Amino acid sequence: VIDERMPVGNPDACRGACAASLAVFIKTEFSTAARACSAIPPAPRALRLLSRREFRATVRDLFAGEAPPGSGPTAPRTCARRFVYDPQGRSLASVHLAGSFNGWSPSAWPMAREASGVWSLERALEPGEHTYKFVLEGREWVRDPRNPDAVPDGFGGQNSRALVTCTVTSPGGFAGLSLPADLGAGLPAETPPQGFLYDTHAASGLVTSVHLTEQLRTADVVVRALEPVTRAFAGCTPMETREGCVEGFLRRFGPRAFRRPLSPMEGARYRAVALGAPDLESGLRRVVRAMLVSPGFLYRTELGVAAGDGTWRLTPWEVASALSYTFWGTMPDARLLAAAEDGTLGTPAGAEREARRLLGDDRARARLGDFATQWLGVGSVVDAPRSAALAPEFDATVRSALLEELRRDFNHVVLDGSHRFRDLFTADQGYYDETLARWYRIPGVAGSGWRLGPLPPERRGGVLTLGAVLARYAHSDQGSPILRGVFVRRNLLCQEFPPPPPNAGGVPEVDPRATTRERFRQHTANATCRACHRYIDGPGFAFEGFDAVGRARTTENGMALDTRGTLEDLEGFGAGTEDTADGATALGALLGRSEAARGCFARQWFRFARGQRETATQRCAVLALTRRLRDTDDLREVLVGVVTSPDFLARRGP
Ligand code: HEC
């Protein structure tokens, strides 16, 4: 294989003796590495600058006013709704709730029989409009007799309709600052190294003068907003002395701002800052301003304390931060900080318990949406130039709906649906609102809000057939089989390619007499080009059923389309296999079964969560995650696995 194909794009560069010695090297290195995986070595110690996204979320949460521990998230974005069915004395074996919120599943949401004889269920639902029915004993579908609001169900009967709205509960006392929505938006975007997809990259996170200017500006905005409510925010009682008030404030606010208790030296320094001011309130605000630009706030540490055996153990506070930033992208809540305080987080079991709790909270949905958007590389679809002549309706509303669809669908598969890996590539249900339904030509969808429903057949390729993905990997006037193929290889299979040679030239001109496929096939037909493009164009051609803005099509320029794609070496270069798939949905089925795609998903999550590309020794940790995904077929196990892995609590390094 080395003789014939490597390096990709220039196979002549290593033949004969070169190829033979390289083969020996690979065999010895990799088999020792595989053996070494019986023990997973500790990860490197690290300092991590909060990303722009994390910084903004943290500032917001720090001043939003947190509810006391145990009383739930501060600003719930979903809202509980209780459903009650009164069987009027009839005895029933089961009652289920089915509706637009759970894909009309007759068995997913069982209701419970109460002592009074009624059946009930309380669930958190997204705000908006929902339709539903009760399913009696698995077969009899009835509308809610207590709810007069109903709409036609399309089968001659009626569905009940529920309008869900939310009230944001403000915790006792301090109601939270209202801060401008664009606070901190002036921070520069992250610049991770080539090929690293996530804004969490730890080593490239440094405070530049541009950062500092924006951090100071943010601190000033917060301090100004605090002015009328400083005392209430600090939680000082009217009878307290100035010293007592400062003391109490540092004790309460310090561990939230720094996500750990202040050291005695820090405490003394901030006390001096506060007491050096002309009055109590301006002193408290000085402390807030100073803390917001301090490394204790801006960085999170994964340094640990010396364990005595040459390794370092993360402190419970560091674990709390790692968990909350991994799963929420923001600071720990009061419960997590309490778990750090009482030592529960020091053990793998304690960390796992909290990880699962965080994953069950709404904040995890926002974070997983960020992960999926970056994994698939589609954020830029919002402002990618697309020829208006092609589709004037492809406007800002449609584009942001496409991104919202991706976030919701990903969360649905991972958290609410089957949790299975293959459904990321084969789901036949998805979320849409009225805008998106019109764009996808799904009939009969009207009214506000998002709903889960069946997808048209051509959209059943999971992430492959998301409008955001299809429109992102295209040019302003034409779809690109090459960009789509490279996306499959790099983002979904983690197979890397060297960059194209300088003589590769531009994209072939649009030609009304040829299909995209024909133009591209001719373009990359020669042997040098094929060395790479045999892997790239093959999967790319399976997307021919979609145009430059991701709309489904069956002809191009009046000519019939060929949507057959091929996938060489799906499980790794040199495997010698060739799979075929007619269309993106069939390609999705292939990827959904693929071992390499599973390994890649584990690797992508590992990179996002750890903020680094896995080192040679960390491959073992990634392998263990992949195995866990294979054994459980539950995506949540990969998400949680990254913080229960033996290399998480223990660290190595100088
Ligand atoms: C070393 C591997 C390699 C070789 C050899 C190679 N390419 Fe590519 N080519 C790539 C990769 C990777 C990309 C995608 C670059 C990116 O991510 O934007 C690409 C992109 C392209 C694109 C842009 C597609 C688009 O829609 O933007 C064209 C056109 C192209 N190659 C043509 C050629 C031609 C013609 C040759 C032979 C003269 C060739 N390439 C040789 C790897 C290769």
Residues whose N, C-alpha, C, O or C-beta is under 5 A from the ligand:
A	BS01	HEC	V8 G9 S480 I482 L483 V486 F497 P498 P499 P500 P501 N503 A504 G505 G506 V507 H523 T524 T528 C529 C532
